[in-house]
Amino acid sequence: MEQILINSSREEARVAILEDGILKDILVERMCARGLVGNVYYGQVVRVLPGMQSAFLNVGLERTAFLHIAEIEGARTETGTLRPIETLLHEGQRLMVQVAKDPIGTKGARLTTTISLAGRKLVYLPNDTHIGVSQRIDDEALRERLREEVTALRPPEEKGGYIVRTSAEEGATEEEFRTDMTYLAHLWKEIQQKAREAKGPKLLYQDLTLSQRVLRDLVHEETASIEVDERSEFKALQAFARQFVPTAAEKLHFYEGETPLFELYGIDAELEKALGRRVDLKSGGYLVFDQTEAMTTIDVNTGAYVGKRDFSDTVFKTNLEAAQVIARQLRLRNLGGIIIVDFIDMAKDEHREAVLSELRRAVAHDRTKMTVSGFNELGLVAMTRKRTRESLAHVLCETCPICGGRGEIKTARTVCYEILREIVRLSKQYKDMKEYRILASQTVIDLLLEEESQALELLQQSVERPILLEVEAAYSQEEWDVILA
């Protein structure tokens, strides 16, 4: 059974999804930096790049947004080839776009001109006549029945198309489909009206809040309860659920306990673990996660686990457990892009196949699109996970100002030798100095006064000038200055 916990405040909303008491997913949204995916903008083309077959648009955000030719509706010819972007767009042109991917790192938002508006059971495509069904619904008979139902219910005057969402697989009534159609048609009319009135780049539609999206998209038959710890948010969600998600309304509960909701279920402790490099396995083994801009690497280690039989059995059991935990951690950390897993080397082919099968089974529950390759010649497994928003670490953390993201800093001795070399360089460049004064952290100054005092004394004799030491409390271990006087 599934349980949803919503911790809400004026500044931030956090949603935890538990399956049988185990945290499976955590979602965070801050009011000052809400996600942009799904937002519709009226934008202006500021630059067209024929060489990249792309364009940059000003949609009113901090950075210009990116639009590729493949994301422009009507760009394909009847033969399937793409028209040159310079024949479709020009600088200064205005058009309606939707955010497909949030800004990530230094990259701006990624756009599409294919507008889609999500309801509870349907996604509305105002500029397309297609009636489709989510690829996650794999029952062909059900797919055909749902397609026929929606086609029959579509109003004769309606020119747009629809995609039946996965949530309809659990049972969707004609009334639910009609309610979605009415709501989405009204929403589209509002967006069009705002676009007609816009005189420059403008936000035309902002997607629902995190809590509302959770009710709309994630509540299903196996959801036992939804607990909300803030009264005004609870009342707002109740009103929203009664209108759009009646099945979720009866599962909503207001949490009145004295212990904070996330603390009661151990969510905060799990969050801290999800931000660390190392994840311990129950067997005694552990995983090490390293996230870079290009990819994420996951290293599996046996650690303290020695097993009761031979070593190959120990390795196999550790890898099996690691496959399950990796799938869970990918969701918790919201890691996307290329992911490389370095399992412990296995000699038996049947062990490798079993671990790969377990990994594929575990990631199959992920709502985000994933692909898993087999073991390559180096014994590594490569995966891809669609990245539409920042990872948990990028949302909650920032680059360390001390190490600059390296994860380590120079030793005090390394810094000492850098300072000594700098004084030698300065002594050759400036001949008329009276003294040199070193400003550095306490640890560096202590090392110069103690273990490196002889080297400092020899340098003073060499440059024939006094060298003074001064502790600068605000400096990190890597920061220092040499002041000439």
ROFI-159878 format. One record per residue (C-alpha): residue number from 1; residue in three letters; x, y, z. Coordinates in Angstrom, 2 decimals. Each point is the difference from the previous one (the first is absolute). Layout:
<recs>
NUM:Ala:X:Y:Z
...
</recs>
This chain:
<recs>
1:Met:0.00:0.00:0.00
2:Glu:1.11:3.51:-0.76
3:Gln:-0.03:3.00:2.30
4:Ile:0.55:3.66:-0.97
5:Leu:1.28:2.57:2.51
6:Ile:-0.23:3.72:-0.79
7:Asn:2.08:2.37:2.13
8:Ser:-1.00:3.54:-0.94
9:Ser:1.04:3.51:1.00
10:Arg:-0.26:3.44:-1.56
11:Glu:3.50:-0.35:-1.43
12:Glu:0.22:-3.65:-0.98
13:Ala:-1.97:-3.17:-0.72
14:Arg:1.47:-3.47:0.50
15:Val:-1.73:-3.23:-1.01
16:Ala:1.14:-3.46:1.11
17:Ile:-1.38:-3.18:-1.58
18:Leu:0.27:-3.17:2.07
19:Glu:-0.65:-3.57:-1.11
20:Asp:-0.55:-2.43:2.86
21:Gly:1.62:2.54:2.33
22:Ile:3.14:0.42:-2.13
23:Leu:0.79:3.38:-1.57
24:Lys:-0.06:-0.38:-3.78
25:Asp:-0.11:3.57:-1.25
26:Ile:0.46:3.53:1.29
27:Leu:-1.11:3.14:-1.83
28:Val:0.93:3.55:1.00
29:Glu:-1.34:3.29:-1.33
30:Arg:0.91:3.46:1.29
31:Met:-2.32:2.89:-0.58
32:Cys:2.92:2.23:-1.03
33:Ala:1.14:-2.50:-2.65
34:Arg:-2.95:-2.02:-1.25
35:Gly:0.66:-2.41:-2.86
36:Leu:-0.77:1.27:-3.49
37:Val:-0.92:-3.24:-1.78
38:Gly:-3.51:0.31:-1.40
39:Asn:-0.04:3.81:0.11
40:Val:-1.24:1.70:-3.17
41:Tyr:1.66:3.26:-1.12
42:Tyr:-0.40:2.54:-2.75
43:Gly:3.60:0.41:-1.12
44:Gln:2.09:1.94:-2.51
45:Val:2.77:-1.44:-2.16
46:Val:3.28:1.77:0.78
47:Arg:2.37:-2.17:-2.03
48:Val:-0.25:-2.70:-2.66
49:Leu:2.96:-2.37:-0.43
50:Pro:-0.20:-1.86:-3.35
51:Gly:3.18:-1.93:0.79
52:Met:-1.62:-1.55:3.09
53:Gln:-3.52:0.06:-1.48
54:Ser:-1.08:1.70:3.23
55:Ala:-1.24:3.34:1.28
56:Phe:0.17:1.94:3.24
57:Leu:-3.11:1.71:1.29
58:Asn:-0.64:2.66:2.61
59:Val:-2.97:-1.20:2.06
60:Gly:0.58:2.31:2.95
61:Leu:2.33:-2.30:1.94
62:Glu:3.48:0.76:1.32
63:Arg:1.61:-1.90:-2.90
64:Thr:-1.17:-0.34:-3.58
65:Ala:-1.74:-3.30:-0.71
66:Phe:1.01:-2.58:-2.63
67:Leu:-2.19:-1.30:-2.84
68:His:1.21:-2.76:-2.34
69:Ile:-1.43:-0.57:-3.46
70:Ala:-1.33:-3.44:1.05
71:Glu:-2.19:1.70:2.63
72:Ile:-1.72:2.34:-2.49
73:Glu:-3.47:-1.13:-0.96
74:Gly:-0.37:-0.41:-3.75
75:Ala:3.77:-0.06:-0.62
76:Arg:-0.12:-3.46:-1.60
77:Thr:-0.84:-0.42:-3.65
78:Glu:-2.22:-2.78:-1.34
79:Thr:3.14:-2.06:-0.70
80:Gly:1.08:0.25:3.64
81:Thr:2.92:2.40:-0.50
82:Leu:0.32:3.22:2.00
83:Arg:-0.31:3.39:-1.65
84:Pro:2.89:2.45:0.55
85:Ile:-0.69:2.03:3.14
86:Glu:0.84:3.27:-1.78
87:Thr:-3.05:-0.55:-2.26
88:Leu:-2.29:-0.30:3.06
89:Leu:1.36:2.57:2.47
90:His:1.59:3.42:-0.18
91:Glu:1.33:2.45:2.58
92:Gly:-2.74:2.06:1.64
93:Gln:-2.69:-2.58:-0.78
94:Arg:-2.49:-0.68:2.81
95:Leu:-1.48:-3.39:0.74
96:Met:-1.57:-2.09:2.75
97:Val:2.26:-2.61:1.58
98:Gln:-0.03:-2.43:2.91
99:Val:2.86:-1.03:2.30
100:Ala:0.98:-3.64:-0.54
101:Lys:3.06:0.03:2.30
102:Asp:0.93:2.22:2.92
103:Pro:3.24:2.05:-0.14
104:Ile:2.78:-2.31:1.17
105:Gly:3.42:1.31:1.02
106:Thr:1.01:2.72:-2.45
107:Lys:-2.53:-1.08:-2.64
108:Gly:-3.23:1.88:-0.53
109:Ala:-3.45:-1.58:-0.15
110:Arg:-0.72:-2.28:-2.96
111:Leu:-3.13:0.87:-1.96
112:Thr:-2.54:-1.57:-2.32
113:Thr:-2.72:1.56:-2.14
114:Thr:-2.16:-3.11:0.48
115:Ile:-2.28:1.22:2.78
116:Ser:-1.47:-2.65:2.31
117:Leu:-2.21:0.62:3.03
118:Ala:-0.37:-2.77:2.57
119:Gly:-3.23:-0.90:1.72
120:Arg:-0.80:-2.86:2.34
121:Lys:-0.64:-2.67:-2.65
122:Leu:0.83:1.81:-3.23
123:Val:2.72:2.15:-1.53
124:Tyr:-1.39:2.60:-2.42
125:Leu:1.84:0.79:-3.25
126:Pro:-1.65:3.20:-1.29
127:Asn:1.98:0.07:-3.25
128:Asp:-0.30:-3.71:-0.85
129:Thr:-2.95:-2.21:-0.98
130:His:1.66:-3.22:1.16
131:Ile:-1.71:-2.26:2.59
132:Gly:2.68:-2.07:1.74
133:Val:0.50:-2.20:3.05
134:Ser:2.92:0.03:2.45
135:Gln:2.72:-2.46:-0.95
136:Arg:0.00:-1.27:3.59
137:Ile:-3.40:-1.61:-0.65
138:Asp:1.10:-3.16:-1.81
139:Asp:-3.33:-1.89:-0.18
140:Glu:-0.91:0.36:-3.70
141:Ala:-3.71:-0.68:0.53
142:Leu:-0.17:2.64:2.75
143:Arg:1.96:2.47:-2.12
144:Glu:-2.46:-0.36:-2.87
145:Arg:-3.04:0.28:2.30
146:Leu:1.34:3.19:1.64
147:Arg:0.82:1.52:-3.39
148:Glu:-3.53:-0.71:-1.25
149:Glu:-1.60:1.44:3.17
150:Val:1.92:3.27:-0.21
151:Thr:-0.63:0.31:-3.76
152:Ala:-3.74:-0.42:0.57
153:Leu:-0.06:2.51:2.88
154:Arg:1.99:2.71:-1.78
155:Pro:-2.36:2.91:-0.76
156:Pro:-0.67:0.45:-3.76
157:Glu:1.28:3.60:0.12
158:Glu:3.23:-1.06:1.71
159:Lys:3.01:0.22:-2.32
160:Gly:2.62:-1.18:2.48
161:Gly:1.20:-3.48:0.88
162:Tyr:0.45:-1.99:3.21
163:Ile:2.33:-2.54:1.56
164:Val:-1.51:-2.36:2.57
165:Arg:2.17:0.06:3.14
166:Thr:1.25:-3.08:1.85
167:Ser:-2.36:0.76:2.89
168:Ala:-2.93:-0.97:-2.28
169:Glu:1.26:-3.60:0.02
170:Glu:-1.45:-0.45:3.50
171:Gly:-3.45:0.97:-1.22
172:Ala:-1.26:3.26:-1.43
173:Thr:-3.66:0.88:-0.41
174:Glu:-1.55:1.97:-2.84
175:Glu:-0.78:2.75:2.50
176:Glu:3.68:0.29:0.96
177:Phe:1.00:0.27:-3.65
178:Arg:-2.67:2.66:-0.62
179:Thr:1.07:1.96:3.10
180:Asp:3.60:0.01:-1.23
181:Met:-1.04:1.09:-3.50
182:Thr:-2.08:2.90:1.30
183:Tyr:2.70:1.18:2.43
184:Leu:2.83:-0.24:-2.56
185:Ala:-1.97:1.75:-2.75
186:His:-0.76:2.88:2.39
187:Leu:3.66:0.16:1.03
188:Trp:1.14:0.17:-3.63
189:Lys:-2.39:2.88:-0.72
190:Glu:1.47:1.95:2.94
191:Ile:3.53:-0.60:-1.29
192:Gln:-0.94:1.18:-3.49
193:Gln:-1.60:3.15:1.40
194:Lys:3.13:0.84:2.00
195:Ala:2.15:-0.56:-3.09
196:Arg:-2.12:2.43:-2.03
197:Glu:0.41:2.65:2.71
198:Ala:3.77:-0.55:0.48
199:Lys:2.27:2.78:-1.26
200:Gly:3.26:-1.74:0.80
201:Pro:1.40:-3.21:1.53
202:Lys:-2.56:-1.19:2.55
203:Leu:-0.97:-2.97:2.15
204:Leu:-3.37:-1.19:-1.29
205:Tyr:-0.53:-3.06:2.18
206:Gln:1.77:-1.39:3.06
207:Asp:-0.34:-3.66:0.86
208:Leu:-1.62:-1.09:3.27
209:Thr:1.89:0.06:3.29
210:Leu:1.94:-3.08:1.04
211:Ser:-2.71:-1.14:2.44
212:Gln:-2.74:0.39:-2.61
213:Arg:2.05:-1.88:-2.63
214:Val:0.51:-2.84:2.47
215:Leu:-3.78:-0.32:0.49
216:Arg:-0.59:0.21:-3.75
217:Asp:2.77:-2.34:-1.15
218:Leu:1.12:-2.33:2.78
219:Val:-3.09:-1.06:1.95
220:His:-1.34:-3.41:-1.06
221:Glu:-1.81:-3.05:1.37
222:Glu:2.93:-1.14:2.14
223:Thr:0.35:3.41:1.67
224:Ala:-1.26:-0.62:3.54
225:Ser:0.22:3.53:1.42
226:Ile:1.25:3.53:-0.65
227:Glu:1.09:1.85:3.12
228:Val:0.42:3.80:-0.02
229:Asp:1.57:1.84:2.95
230:Glu:-1.12:3.58:-0.77
231:Arg:-3.67:0.92:0.44
232:Ser:-0.39:2.65:-2.73
233:Glu:1.76:-2.27:-2.50
234:Phe:-2.22:-2.90:1.09
235:Lys:-3.16:2.06:-0.62
236:Ala:1.30:1.20:-3.39
237:Leu:0.80:-3.58:-1.04
238:Gln:-3.41:-1.17:1.20
239:Ala:-1.71:2.57:-2.24
240:Phe:2.26:-0.89:-2.93
241:Ala:-0.55:-3.75:0.48
242:Arg:-3.80:0.32:0.24
243:Gln:-0.07:1.83:-3.33
244:Phe:2.64:-1.89:-2.00
245:Val:1.03:-3.18:1.86
246:Pro:-2.99:-1.35:1.98
247:Thr:1.75:-3.30:0.71
248:Ala:2.79:1.87:1.81
249:Ala:-2.35:2.13:2.14
250:Glu:-1.01:-2.91:2.22
251:Lys:3.63:-0.97:0.59
252:Leu:1.10:3.46:1.20
253:His:0.66:0.31:3.74
254:Phe:1.21:2.92:2.07
255:Tyr:2.93:-0.96:2.24
256:Glu:-0.35:1.50:3.48
257:Gly:2.80:-1.77:1.89
258:Glu:2.59:1.91:2.05
259:Thr:2.95:-1.76:-1.60
260:Pro:0.76:1.51:-3.45
261:Leu:-1.43:-2.22:-2.73
262:Phe:3.29:-0.64:-1.81
263:Glu:1.79:-0.67:3.28
264:Leu:-2.66:-2.52:1.04
265:Tyr:0.60:-2.08:-3.13
266:Gly:3.79:0.51:-0.07
267:Ile:-0.11:1.93:-3.28
268:Asp:2.50:2.69:1.04
269:Ala:2.57:-2.67:0.90
270:Glu:-0.53:-1.68:-3.41
271:Leu:0.44:3.37:-1.69
272:Glu:3.38:0.46:1.65
273:Lys:1.08:-3.43:-1.24
274:Ala:-1.18:0.83:-3.52
275:Leu:2.38:2.99:-0.05
276:Gly:3.06:-2.06:0.97
277:Arg:2.46:-1.73:-2.33
278:Arg:-0.13:-3.28:1.86
279:Val:-3.06:-2.21:0.47
280:Asp:0.37:-3.01:2.29
281:Leu:-1.62:-3.31:-0.89
282:Lys:-1.62:-2.25:2.61
283:Ser:2.45:-2.80:-0.86
284:Gly:3.00:2.15:0.98
285:Gly:0.89:1.08:-3.52
286:Tyr:-0.39:3.58:-1.22
287:Leu:-0.51:2.20:-3.07
288:Val:1.90:3.16:-0.93
289:Phe:-1.79:2.62:-2.15
290:Asp:1.97:2.60:-1.93
291:Gln:-2.04:2.56:-1.93
292:Thr:1.63:2.09:-2.72
293:Glu:-1.46:2.30:-2.64
294:Ala:0.27:-2.67:-2.70
295:Met:-0.96:-3.16:1.90
296:Thr:-0.42:-1.77:3.32
297:Thr:2.18:-2.95:0.99
298:Ile:-0.98:-2.60:2.61
299:Asp:2.65:-2.28:1.49
300:Val:-1.06:-3.19:1.82
301:Asn:2.26:-1.35:2.79
302:Thr:-0.23:-3.05:2.28
303:Gly:1.22:2.01:3.00
304:Ala:-0.30:-2.00:3.23
305:Tyr:-2.12:-2.76:-1.60
306:Val:2.03:-3.22:-0.18
307:Gly:-2.82:-2.52:-0.48
308:Lys:-0.27:-3.57:1.23
309:Arg:1.01:-1.89:-3.15
310:Asp:2.45:0.76:-2.79
311:Phe:0.94:3.48:-1.17
312:Ser:-2.05:-0.20:-3.22
313:Asp:-3.16:-0.58:2.07
314:Thr:0.86:3.05:2.15
315:Val:0.49:2.16:-3.09
316:Phe:-3.25:-1.25:-1.57
317:Lys:-2.12:0.76:3.08
318:Thr:1.57:3.44:0.40
319:Asn:-0.69:0.86:-3.65
320:Leu:-3.62:-1.22:0.26
321:Glu:-0.63:2.21:3.02
322:Ala:1.82:2.90:-1.69
323:Ala:-2.28:-0.24:-3.07
324:Gln:-3.08:0.54:2.18
325:Val:1.54:2.88:1.95
326:Ile:1.34:1.69:-3.15
327:Ala:-3.51:0.14:-1.51
328:Arg:-1.34:1.57:3.21
329:Gln:2.85:2.51:0.27
330:Leu:-0.41:1.14:-3.62
331:Arg:-3.58:0.99:0.80
332:Leu:0.85:1.57:3.37
333:Arg:2.90:2.02:-1.39
334:Asn:-1.79:0.67:-3.32
335:Leu:3.16:-0.82:-1.92
336:Gly:-0.27:0.34:-3.77
337:Gly:2.06:-0.24:-3.16
338:Ile:2.62:-2.70:-0.40
339:Ile:0.50:-2.30:3.01
340:Ile:2.88:-2.49:0.16
341:Val:-0.13:-2.84:2.55
342:Asp:3.18:-1.84:0.91
343:Phe:-1.24:-3.23:1.60
344:Ile:2.53:-2.26:1.70
345:Asp:1.50:-2.33:-2.63
346:Met:-1.89:-3.30:-0.34
347:Ala:1.56:-3.10:-1.56
348:Lys:-3.26:-1.83:-0.76
349:Asp:-2.21:1.04:-2.92
350:Glu:-3.16:-1.08:1.84
351:His:0.90:2.36:2.87
352:Arg:0.43:2.93:-2.40
353:Glu:-3.35:-0.75:-1.69
354:Ala:-1.77:-0.29:3.38
355:Val:1.41:3.35:1.19
356:Leu:-0.94:1.69:-3.28
357:Ser:-3.53:-1.45:0.20
358:Glu:-0.36:1.22:3.59
359:Leu:1.16:3.49:-0.99
360:Arg:-2.47:0.16:-2.89
361:Arg:-2.83:-1.27:2.23
362:Ala:0.83:2.59:2.67
363:Val:0.13:2.99:-2.38
364:Ala:-3.20:-1.08:-1.78
365:His:-1.99:1.68:2.81
366:Asp:1.64:3.37:-0.71
367:Arg:-2.42:2.52:-1.50
368:Thr:2.88:1.62:-1.90
369:Lys:0.98:-1.57:-3.32
370:Met:3.10:-2.20:0.32
371:Thr:2.10:-2.29:-2.17
372:Val:2.40:-2.63:1.33
373:Ser:2.71:-1.58:-2.15
374:Gly:1.77:-3.28:0.71
375:Phe:3.50:-0.44:1.41
376:Asn:2.62:1.38:-2.39
377:Glu:3.50:-1.37:-0.57
378:Leu:1.25:1.94:3.03
379:Gly:-2.62:-1.52:2.29
380:Leu:-1.97:3.25:0.29
381:Val:-3.75:0.53:-0.37
382:Ala:-1.09:3.22:-1.72
383:Met:-3.46:1.48:0.57
384:Thr:-1.79:3.14:-1.07
385:Arg:-2.70:1.73:2.03
386:Lys:-1.95:2.89:-1.49
387:Arg:0.97:3.27:1.66
388:Thr:-2.72:2.64:0.14
389:Arg:0.95:1.82:3.22
390:Glu:2.95:0.51:2.34
391:Ser:1.17:-2.85:2.21
392:Leu:-0.78:0.00:3.72
393:Ala:3.60:1.01:0.81
394:His:-0.15:2.98:-2.38
395:Val:-3.30:1.13:1.51
396:Leu:1.07:-0.27:3.66
397:Cys:3.75:0.66:-0.23
398:Glu:2.51:2.29:-1.66
399:Thr:3.64:-0.37:-0.99
400:Cys:2.33:0.12:2.98
401:Pro:1.71:3.43:0.08
402:Ile:3.08:-1.55:1.62
403:Cys:0.81:-2.83:-2.40
404:Gly:-1.94:1.30:-3.02
405:Gly:-1.78:-3.31:-0.43
406:Arg:3.12:-2.20:-0.05
407:Gly:-0.93:-1.73:3.25
408:Glu:3.49:0.57:1.42
409:Ile:2.34:2.89:0.83
410:Lys:3.76:0.49:-0.17
411:Thr:1.93:-1.04:3.07
412:Ala:1.49:2.68:2.24
413:Arg:3.48:-1.16:-1.07
414:Thr:-0.87:0.43:-3.70
415:Val:-1.15:3.55:0.73
416:Cys:3.17:0.72:1.98
417:Tyr:2.19:-0.99:-2.94
418:Glu:-2.13:2.12:-2.38
419:Ile:0.60:3.02:2.24
420:Leu:3.75:-0.64:0.21
421:Arg:0.23:-0.29:-3.80
422:Glu:-1.95:3.23:-0.41
423:Ile:2.44:1.89:2.26
424:Val:2.91:-1.29:-2.08
425:Arg:-1.74:1.23:-3.17
426:Leu:-0.76:3.43:1.52
427:Ser:3.55:0.41:1.27
428:Lys:1.31:-0.29:-3.57
429:Gln:-2.59:2.40:-1.38
430:Tyr:0.12:2.70:2.69
431:Lys:3.47:0.83:1.33
432:Asp:-0.79:2.97:2.25
433:Met:-2.42:-1.64:2.46
434:Lys:0.63:0.41:3.75
435:Glu:-2.00:-3.02:1.17
436:Tyr:-2.54:-2.67:-0.96
437:Arg:-3.13:-0.62:2.01
438:Ile:-1.90:-3.28:-0.33
439:Leu:-3.76:-0.04:0.66
440:Ala:-1.41:-3.52:0.32
441:Ser:-2.26:-2.27:2.08
442:Gln:0.93:-1.13:3.51
443:Thr:0.98:-3.52:-1.12
444:Val:2.37:1.30:-2.69
445:Ile:1.63:2.56:2.32
446:Asp:0.43:-2.65:2.72
447:Leu:1.73:-2.32:-2.47
448:Leu:2.36:2.79:-1.12
449:Leu:0.89:0.76:3.62
450:Glu:0.54:-3.62:0.95
451:Glu:0.89:-2.78:-2.48
452:Glu:0.89:2.39:-2.85
453:Ser:1.80:2.56:2.17
454:Gln:3.40:-1.07:-1.34
455:Ala:-1.14:0.43:-3.62
456:Leu:-1.36:3.44:0.92
457:Glu:3.27:1.00:1.64
458:Leu:2.07:-1.13:-2.99
459:Leu:-2.30:1.99:-2.32
460:Gln:0.46:3.15:2.12
461:Gln:3.76:-0.36:-0.32
462:Ser:-0.32:-0.54:-3.76
463:Val:-2.19:3.04:-0.72
464:Glu:1.83:2.07:2.65
465:Arg:-3.29:1.47:1.25
466:Pro:-2.10:-0.72:3.09
467:Ile:-3.10:-2.15:-0.52
468:Leu:-2.88:0.77:2.36
469:Leu:-2.91:-2.36:0.70
470:Glu:-3.59:1.05:0.70
471:Val:-3.08:-2.15:0.58
472:Glu:-3.06:1.03:-2.03
473:Ala:-3.00:-1.63:1.70
474:Ala:-2.29:0.51:-3.00
475:Tyr:2.28:-1.99:-2.33
476:Ser:-0.62:-3.64:-0.87
477:Gln:2.96:-2.39:-0.01
478:Glu:0.62:0.60:-3.71
479:Glu:-0.14:3.82:0.18
480:Trp:3.10:2.11:0.58
481:Asp:1.66:3.28:-0.99
482:Val:3.55:1.32:-0.03
483:Ile:0.12:3.76:0.65
484:Leu:3.05:2.01:-1.00
485:Ala:1.20:2.91:2.11
</recs>
